[in-house]
């Protein structure tokens, strides 16, 4: 198996200040890594306590409260993992393996990881998967992170009881993956370099680590991603295109593209 390749530091596009006000610099990789570590410490104790509480008989209101805590703890754990990935991406230390990966298995793993979020909102997945395996060259763990990130992004902004489409198909020498809220609009645009800090309705700004990580991971796998919005709100549908792996028995090119090369 070819050795894993590291992602070089991503070049930061120049962003001119708006209204004459300076633009805040994004957090440093060291700060992101430290923040992720500080989140994981209390979460470890919370998850252990939840596991013990779930094994005990409790009244229905207490059970509902425990499920809320579990769901929110899962969200925080996902955020900690995203901050770790983003820190490694920014510092050029993220390792990307190049293995033959069946994306059908990746989708199954991602579904299991986001099930608590979907169940809590009574949302359903409409699977439209290609018949048989769909092979790509890449890192199985990072590919799962891409699908998990997109599913959670769509689920958070979709209505309760929404139907979310998850489709996987091949088009020529490319794989097409779609994660979409059925109500999403047709106004599509490519996510070239999703910012880590995005505008927020109301006061202040918020971290947007999920899309920042997903976008860069897609680029590192030689693919691209675009999004559809509804009424200028948050993205509600995503399409990812990745190169198909060479047929079994042939040799794929060793290594992987850096973040700069994938643009």
N, C-alpha and C positions, 0 to 999 in steps of 0.2 A: 504494500500500500504506500503511495507516495506520502512523504512527510507533510504534516499540516503546515499551512502558510499563515503568516500573521498579516493582519490588516494594518497598513500604514496609516499614520495620522491623517485624518480627513482635512482637506483644505477648506478654510472657512470663507464663504463668500462675503464680500463687502456689503454691509447693510447701512445705507445712509441714515442718519437720524431723521426722525419725522418731527415736524413742527419746531425744528431748531433745538430739540432736546436730545441729549446724548442717549445712545442705546446701551442698555446694561450688557456687560460682557457675560457670556454664558459661564456657568460654574466650571471650575477646573476639574480634571480627571481625579486628582487626589481628593478633592472635596466630595465628589460623587461616590468614590469608593468608601470614604469614611462615613458618609450618610447611609449607604447601603449596610455597612457593618453595624451602625448604631440602630438601624431598624430591625435587623435580624436578631439581635440579642433579646429584646423583650418579646419578640414574636415567638421565639423558641419556647419560652415559658407559657405563653398564651395558648399555643397549639397543643402543648402537652396537657395543660389543664382542661382544654376542650375535649381532648380524647378521653380523659378520665371521666368528665362530666357526662359524655354521651353514653357511657357504659352504665350509668345510674338511672333508675326510674325517676322521672320528674313529671310535674304537672304540665299540661299543654302550654300554658303561657310561658313557663320557664323553657320548655323545649323550643318554642318559637324564638325566644330571646337568644338561646344558644345558637340557633341556626343563623341569626343575624350576625352574631359575633364571629361565627365561623366564616361566613361569607366576607365580612369586612377584613378579617385577619388574612384570608386568602388574597384579597386585593392588595393588602400591604406587602405580603410576601412576594407577589408578582412585581410590585413596584421596586422592591429591594433587588430582585433579579435583573430588572430592566436597568436600574442604576449601575449595577455591576457591569453589565454588558456595555452600557454607554461609556462608562469610565475606561474600559479596555479598548473600545473603538476609538475614543478620543486620543488615547495615549499610544495607539498602535500595537497593543499587546494582545488583542483578541486572536485566538487561534482558530482557523477554519479548516477542518479536515476535508479531504476529497475522497469520499467513498461512493459506491453505487447505492442509492437510496430509493426505495419504492415510496413514492409520495402517498400512496393509498394507506400505508402503515403510518405515515406522518399524520395524516388527517385523523385516523382513528385515535392516535395518542392525544392530539390536540382536542378532540371532542371530549375525551375523558377529563382533561384538565379544566375545561371551561364549563363542564356540566353543572357545578354548583351555581355559577352565575346565571346560566340559562334557566335552571329549575326555579331559582328564586324569583325570576320575573315571568315564569310560565311561558317562556319562549320555546319555539320548536325549530329544529333544523330540518331543512329539505335537502337531502343528499342527492346530488346528480353526479355520480362518479363514473369514470371511464371503466369499461369492462377490462379486467386484468390489471397487472401491475403497470405503473407509470414510473420509469426510471430516470433519475437525474444524478448528476455528480455533485456531491456536497456534503454538508455536515448534518447528520440526522437530528441532533439536538437543536441546532440553530434553525433548521427548516421547521421543526415543530414549533419553535418560538415565533416564527413568522406567522404561522397559521393561528396559533393561540392568540397572538397579539391582535390580529385582524378580527377574529371572532369576538374577542372581548371588547374591541373598539366599537364594532357594529352593535353588539348586544347592549352596551351602555347607553347608546343614543337612540335605540329603537324603542317603540312602545311596548308595554307589558303585553304578553300573549302574541307578540309579533312572530312571523315566520321568517327565518333567516336562511337564505340560500347558500349552500356550500357545494360548488361544482368543480369538477376536475376533468379536463379533457386535453387532447393533443391537437395542435394545429401546425402541420408541417414539421419543422424541427424544433418546435417550442411546446412547452406545457402551459396551459391556461388554467389558472386557479381564480375562482370568483367567490367572494364572500360579500353578501349583499342583503340589506333590508329590502323587502319587497316594495316598500314605499319610496325607495331611493329614486332621485331624479336622473335625468340624462345629461346633466351638465358635468362633463368629465374633464379632468385635468391631470397631468402627470405630476406625481410627487417626486421631484428631482432631489430636493434636499430638505426634508421636513425639519422645521426648527424644533429645538428642544423646549423653547419658551414660546408659547402662543398666546394670542389675545384671548381675553375672557370677557363675556358679557358682565356688565357691572363693574365693580371696582377691582383693581389689581390684575395680576397676570398669573398664569399657572404653568407648572411643568407639563410638557407634552412628551414625556420620555418614550411612550409606547410607539408612536408613529416614527419618532426619530430613530429608534433602534430597528424597527421593522424595515424601514426604507433602506437603511445602510446594509442590513443583512441581505436584503434582496439584491442590492447592487453587488455585494461581494460574491454572490452566487451567479453573477453574469446576467441578471435579469433586470426588469424594470417594473414599476408599479404605478397605476393611476387610480384616481378616486372619482366618485360621483357624489355630489351634494344635493340637498333638497332645500330650496328656499334660502340659499346662502348660509345654511347652518353647518354643523359638523359633518364630515364625510360619512355617508351611509352605505356606500358600496365600494369595494376595492377589486381590482383586477391585477393579478400578478402573472407575469410571463417569465418562464425560466427555460434555459436550453435543455433539450432532451439529452440524456446520456447516449454515448455511442453504443451500437449493438454489442451484446455480450460477446467476448472473444477479441474485440478490438481494444486498442489502448487509447484511453483518454489522455489529454494533455495534463502533465503533472502540474501541481501548484494551483493557485487561485489568483483572481484579480484583487488588487488592492482597492480601497475605497476610491482613490483618485482615478484608477484605470477603469472602474465600472461606470463612471459618469459618461 
